[in-house]
Amino acid sequence: MAQQAVAIAPRLTPSADFKGTPGQWRVLCEAIWPNAKSADAISLAVSYCAARRLDPMKRPVHIVPMWNTALGKQVETVWPGINELLTTASRSGGFAGVDEPRWGPEQTKTFRGTKKIDNRDQAFEITLTFPVWCGVTVWRIVGGERRAFSQPVYWMEAYGRLGFGSELPNDMWSKRTRGQLHKCALAASLRLGFPEDIGGEMSAEEMEGREIDSGGFTIEGSVERDTGDTSRRTSDGGPAAGEPREGSDRSATSDPSRTEPPADDPPERVEGVGSFRIVLPGPEGERTVQAFPSSIDWLAKWDQLIARHKGDPNDLRALRALNGQCLYDVSLLDLSASMEVEGKLDRLLDNPNGRRSTR
């Protein structure tokens, strides 16, 4: 007796605006986004892919549940995956590869909280050893030259949490203590190297278990807020020993061990007016800040300093270390100006003749 195939209805009914076939909907619903709780979430993801010219069957975006404090209920939102950021960088025409990750020292910490076991909330703790930070160098062709971009990311600030208000890492971060941090560091460097293509778009890997202010949405499982300031700090308020200061590590030639003056130790005096600043060393450890009204004046001063100290790499390294925060602050005002200075410093510190060595 011949058997007939019986069609099983998909778990979600397609939304009214879905223009694909029933088979395509089944794939999207059951295979691409099996954890989506609503048809509207899948339609939102498909619309995002259409706007970005992405193939939804390759799952370039993720559906992430978030808590809406205004509505008092959970909603679903769409975030690009790390592959979508790589695709966007590649489409720019300037993408020139990625180096292997650089890892900071390892730290061991015991996390405590409650975890649902056998449908009951029970006290739970887990001890993990993880790298304090990770940096990934992304390369881009700028003006016919291959340039390096790297932004370090710290494990304690990036890890996804198990539940709202909990310090416990979720299962993925517990199992892949390096792999997840690597994805976050790659995403940060891609944004730094391709700001006009990617913009400030965070990846799903970065947003998992975090909290944001935008639109009143809160991603479940986080106690941190993303205020739009990409400069981050460790749990004690500052970088730990041996870690790079975020915002100052912009290239493969950056030294993660270099340190900068503490933020609570301001320079002795400020000369000039403006938001574009340069810190200059003075006698007996004193420091002077010169402020400029525009990036043009700021760049001119940097050209003078680089010309004066280009024969002594140690002087340039010290100058760069003093200005790590200033360079980062300027990048928020005029990214191209900051990148221009970083590029000149990179070339001189990589090769005293001002030419980047072949890698």
N, C-alpha and C positions, 0 to 999 in steps of 0.2 A: 504494500500500500504506500503510495507516494506521500511524502510529508510536505506540508506547506509551510513556508516561512511566515512567521507572525511578526508584524511590525510592532515594536514596543515604543510607546510614546516617550519622548524625552521628558526629563524630570521637570523642565521649565517650559511653559508655553511661549513661543516666540512673540516678541513685542510687535505692535501693529506696524512700526516703521521698518521692520527687518525685510530687506529686499532679496535675500539669498534663498537658496533651495532648502527643503526640509533636511536633506542630508548634510548640508553645510551647517545648519543650526545644530544638528545633533553632534557634529564634531566639535563645534565651539562650546556647546553646553557640557558635553560629557568628557572631552579629551583636553581641550585647550584651557578652559577655566572651570574645572570640575567643582571648585569650592565656591563659585559664585552662588549667591542666595536669591538673586532676582534676575529676571530677563532684562530689566532696564540696565543693570550693571553690565551685562554682556553687550547690549546695544551701545552703551557709552564707550566701551572698549573698542568696538568695531568702528564707531564714529571717529574716535581718536586715531586709530590706524589709518582710516581713509584720509583724514586731514594731513597726516604726516607721511602719506604714501608708503605705508608699511603693510606687510602681509600678515593678517591676524593669525593665519595658520602656523606661523613661526613663533607665536606667543611673544611678541616684542614688549608687551605691556602686562602688568599684573593688576588684578582686582584686589584692593586692600580694604578691609572693613575699618571704619573709623567711627568714633563716637561724636555725635553732634550735641554739644552741651545746650544749645538753644532749643533744639527740638526734644531733647531728652531721649534720644534713641540712636541706634546704630545705623549708619549709612555706608554705602559702598562707593569707593572712589577708584580712579585709575591712575597708576604710576608707571612710568617707563622702566623696563628692566635694563640691566647693564648692557645687554646686547643692542638695545635701541640706541643708547648713547654712542656705542661704537659704530653703529650703522650711520648715525648722523655725522659723526666725525669723519668717517670714510667718504661720505657723499660730499664733504666740503672740498675735496680734491687736494687738501694739504696734509692729510693724515700720513705719517711716516713711521708708524710702528710703536711698539710698547716694549719697555725693558722688563726684566724680571723684577719682582718686588724686593724692596729693601726692608729689613725687619729691625725693630728696636729690641732692647733687652727683654727677656721674659719675666713675667710676674705671676706669682701664684696667689690666688685669693679664694676664700670660701664665701659663697653667696648663700644667704638664708632667706626663707620666706615660706609661703604656703603653696602647695601644689595639689591639684585635684587627682586623687588616687582612688580607684574604685568608686567614682562619683562622690567622693567626700574630700573636703579641703583638709589636708594634713600638713603638719610641719615638715619642711624638707630643706635639705642643704646639699650643696654640690661644690666641690673644690676643683678649680680649673687652673691650668697653666696656659698663659696666652702671651703673645707679644704685646708690649706696651703700645707700640705704634707701627704703622706700615706706610711706606711711601712707594709709589709707582711712577716711573718716568714715562710720560707720553711725548712723542716726537711729532713736530709739525714743521712743514716747509714754510718759512717766513722770509719774504724777499729773496727767494732762491737759496736760502741757507737753512739747514736742518737745526731746529731749535728744540730745547728740552723744557718740559713743564712738569712740575711735580708738587703735590700738596699732601703733606703727611696727615694721617687720620689716626686718632687714638682709640684703642679698644674700649676703654671704659666709657667713652662718650658716644660710641657708635653702636654698641651691641644691642640686639633686640631683646626685649624683656618679655617674661612669660605672661604677665597680667598687669592690669593697671595698678600702679602704686607698689609693684613688686620689684625687688632688685635681682630676682632670679633670671638668668639668661633663658631664652626659649630653647627648644630642642635643637634647632638648626645651629644656633651660635654655640651651644654646648658641645655639639658633635664636630663642628667645623670652625674651631677657634681661629684658624688662620685663613681659611678659604673665604669666610664672610667678610673679614676685615680687608682682605685683598680686593674684593669687589668694591667695597666702599672707597678705598684709596684710589682705585682706578677711576671710579666715577668722579671723585673730587678733582683729579688731575685732568680728566677730559673736559670738565667745565672750565678749568683754568686755561687750558690750551685752545679751546674752541668756544669762547664766550658768546660770540655773535651767532653761532649755530645751535648751541645747546642752551645758552642762557643760564638761568638759575635753577633749571629743572633737576630735582633730586630723584634718585633712582629708588625703586621699590625696596632694594636691598638696604638702602640707607634709612628709609622711613619706617621699616618694620620695627614695631615696638617703641616708637618715639611719639612725641607730642608736638603739635604745631598750633600756632595761633590763627593761621589764615582761615577765614570763613567760620571761625568758631568750632572747627572740627578738631577732635582729639583722637589720635591713633591709640587704640587700646594697648596698655602695657608699657607706659612710659611716664616718667616724672620730670622730663626735661622739656624746655620750650625752645623752639626754633624762632628766634626773634628776627631772622633775616641777616644777622651778623654771622658770617662764616668763620670768624675767629673763634676758636674753642679753647677750653682750658680743662686740665685734669681735675679730679674731684677736690683737690686741695686748693684750687684756684690758680695754679700755675704749672708750667712744664716740669716734669720730674727730671732728675739728673740723668744725663745721657740722651734726653729726648730732643728732637728738633722743635724749635718754636714755630708754630703754625703761622703761615703767611710769609716766612722768610726763606723757607726751603722751596725754591722755584725751579731748580734745575738739577740734573744728575750730578753736577759738580758741587752742590751744596753739601756742607759737612754737618751731619746730624749732631755732632758733639759740640758745635759752637754755641756759646751762650751769649745772652744779651743783658743789659742792665735791667733790674727789676722794675716793674711798672710803677711801684710805689716810691721809686727813687728818682724824682724828676730832675731834669737838667737845672743848672744854676740860674740861667737866664735865657730869655727868648729875645731874639733880634728880628725885627720886621713884623709884618702882619700878613696873614694868609693861612690857608689850610695845607699848602704844600711845604713840607718841612724836611730839614736835614739836620741830623745830630752830628756835631763836630767835637772831637776830644780836645780837652784843655789841659793846662798844667795841674799837677797834683790830683789827678782824677776828676777835675771839674769838666763839665760838659756844657756846650752852648748849642742852642737850637736856633737855626736860621729859618724864618718863615717867608714864603713867597706867595704872591697873589695869584700866580698862574703856573701851569705846568711848563710853559715855555721858559720862564725864569728859573724854575726848578731844574729843568734839564740842562740849562746853560751852566748852572752852578755845579751840577754833577760832572759835566764835561771838563770843567776846570779841575775838579778834585781828581778825576780819573787820570787826566793828563799829568797832574802833579805827582801822583803816587803809582803810576803804572809800572815803574821800574822796581817797586818793592811789593811783592805779592802779600807779605805779612801786613803791611799798612792797609792794603785794599781789603783784606779779610777782616781786619779790625774795624774798618770803616763800615763794611757791610754788616758786621755783627751789631754795631751800634745802631744801625738804621733798619734793622729787620722790621720793627713795628711801623716805622715811617713808610717804608716801601710798601708794606701791606695797606696802610691807610691810604696812600696815594692810588693804589690799585683800585680802590673803591670809588675814587674820584675820576681817574683817567688811567684805565688799564694799559693802554698802549704806551703811555709815558713810563709807567712802572716797568713794563716788559722791556722797553728800550734800555733802561738802566741795568736791569737784571741781565740782559743779553750781553751788554758790554762787560760787565763784571765777570760773567761766565766765561767769556772768551779769554779775558786776560788772566783769570785764575787757572784756566785749563791749560793755557799756553802763554808764556810771557810775551810772545810776539803778537798776541792778539788773534791768533787763528786757532779754531777748535781742532783738536787732534782727531784723526780718523778713528772711528770706533768700530 
